[in-house]
């Protein structure tokens, strides 16, 4: 069952206390406006976008939106079926490699 924006915001508020300056965020779906368009509509979470803007993860990995698999800045939509790419994170170097 999908949580509404308020429920997500409450969950993320609790998670925020666990974040530090050196974390990677992994979620099922995208943040609003980041690789989240389906039929010209943004379907990502506004609560998640706010959380990301406030906590600044090194990378945010997610999936769910097959139409826009790929990388945008530090956000990685790892939905495989469309782009047929893999992503490799070097945690020591904090770099991302795309494998086709």
Secondary structure, 3 states (H helix, E strand, C coil): CCCCHHHHHHHHHHHHCCCCCCCEEECCCCECCCCCEECCEECCEHHHHHHHHHHCCCEEEECCCHHHCEEECCEEECCHHHHCCEEEEECCCCEEEEEC
